Amino acid sequence: MTATDDGIIKLTPEIFDSTINQYDSIMVIFMAPWCGHCKTLTPELPRVVTRLKYKNIDVSIIFYSIS
């Protein structure tokens, strides 16, 4: 499990539980590649990470793609 350059952690089913158990505060984004709302949200996630860090909000954003 590693964060991408934009600070978002990408999960797989194999590491889901072990990863989320490492954090006190997390936001898990469940994304379906065929979903219109998800397609709109996905490019905004790096901006969300930046804003949260700017406001000193300690939360990790974790991205989980559902096929």
C-alpha positions as a Markdown table, in Angstrom:
| # | Residue | x | y | z |
|---|---|---|---|---|
| 1 | Met | 0.0 | 0.0 | 0.0 |
| 2 | Thr | 1.5 | 3.3 | -1.1 |
| 3 | Ala | 0.0 | 6.7 | -1.7 |
| 4 | Thr | 0.2 | 8.1 | -5.2 |
| 5 | Asp | 1.9 | 11.4 | -5.9 |
| 6 | Asp | -1.4 | 13.1 | -5.2 |
| 7 | Gly | -1.7 | 11.6 | -1.7 |
| 8 | Ile | -4.4 | 9.1 | -2.5 |
| 9 | Ile | -4.0 | 5.5 | -1.5 |
| 10 | Lys | -5.3 | 2.9 | -4.0 |
| 11 | Leu | -6.7 | -0.2 | -2.4 |
| 12 | Thr | -7.2 | -3.7 | -3.6 |
| 13 | Pro | -9.5 | -6.4 | -2.0 |
| 14 | Glu | -6.4 | -8.2 | -0.6 |
| 15 | Ile | -5.1 | -5.2 | 1.4 |
| 16 | Phe | -8.4 | -3.4 | 2.2 |
| 17 | Asp | -8.8 | -4.5 | 5.9 |
| 18 | Ser | -5.2 | -4.2 | 6.9 |
| 19 | Thr | -4.9 | -0.8 | 5.3 |
| 20 | Ile | -8.0 | 0.9 | 6.8 |
| 21 | Asn | -7.0 | -0.5 | 10.2 |
| 22 | Gln | -3.8 | 1.6 | 10.1 |
| 23 | Tyr | -5.6 | 5.0 | 10.3 |
| 24 | Asp | -7.6 | 6.9 | 12.9 |
| 25 | Ser | -9.4 | 9.0 | 10.4 |
| 26 | Ile | -9.9 | 8.0 | 6.8 |
| 27 | Met | -12.3 | 8.7 | 3.9 |
| 28 | Val | -12.8 | 5.7 | 1.6 |
| 29 | Ile | -14.1 | 6.5 | -1.8 |
| 30 | Phe | -15.8 | 3.6 | -3.5 |
| 31 | Met | -15.7 | 4.2 | -7.2 |
| 32 | Ala | -17.3 | 2.3 | -10.1 |
| 33 | Pro | -15.6 | 3.1 | -13.4 |
| 34 | Trp | -19.0 | 3.0 | -15.2 |
| 35 | Cys | -20.7 | 5.5 | -12.8 |
| 36 | Gly | -21.2 | 9.0 | -14.0 |
| 37 | His | -21.0 | 10.6 | -10.5 |
| 38 | Cys | -17.7 | 8.6 | -9.8 |
| 39 | Lys | -16.2 | 9.8 | -13.1 |
| 40 | Thr | -17.0 | 13.4 | -12.1 |
| 41 | Leu | -15.6 | 13.0 | -8.5 |
| 42 | Thr | -12.4 | 11.1 | -9.4 |
| 43 | Pro | -10.5 | 14.1 | -10.9 |
| 44 | Glu | -11.4 | 16.2 | -7.9 |
| 45 | Leu | -9.8 | 14.0 | -5.3 |
| 46 | Pro | -6.3 | 15.5 | -5.5 |
| 47 | Arg | -7.8 | 18.9 | -4.9 |
| 48 | Val | -9.7 | 17.5 | -1.8 |
| 49 | Val | -6.4 | 16.1 | -0.5 |
| 50 | Thr | -4.7 | 19.5 | -0.9 |
| 51 | Arg | -7.5 | 21.4 | 0.7 |
| 52 | Leu | -7.7 | 19.1 | 3.7 |
| 53 | Lys | -3.9 | 19.4 | 4.2 |
| 54 | Tyr | -4.1 | 23.2 | 3.9 |
| 55 | Lys | -6.7 | 23.3 | 6.7 |
| 56 | Asn | -4.6 | 20.9 | 8.8 |
| 57 | Ile | -7.2 | 18.2 | 8.7 |
| 58 | Asp | -5.5 | 14.9 | 9.3 |
| 59 | Val | -7.4 | 12.4 | 7.2 |
| 60 | Ser | -6.2 | 10.0 | 4.6 |
| 61 | Ile | -8.2 | 9.5 | 1.4 |
| 62 | Ile | -8.4 | 5.9 | 0.2 |
| 63 | Phe | -9.6 | 5.0 | -3.2 |
| 64 | Tyr | -11.3 | 1.7 | -3.9 |
| 65 | Ser | -12.4 | 0.8 | -7.4 |
| 66 | Ile | -15.4 | -1.5 | -7.8 |
| 67 | Ser | -15.8 | -3.2 | -11.2 |
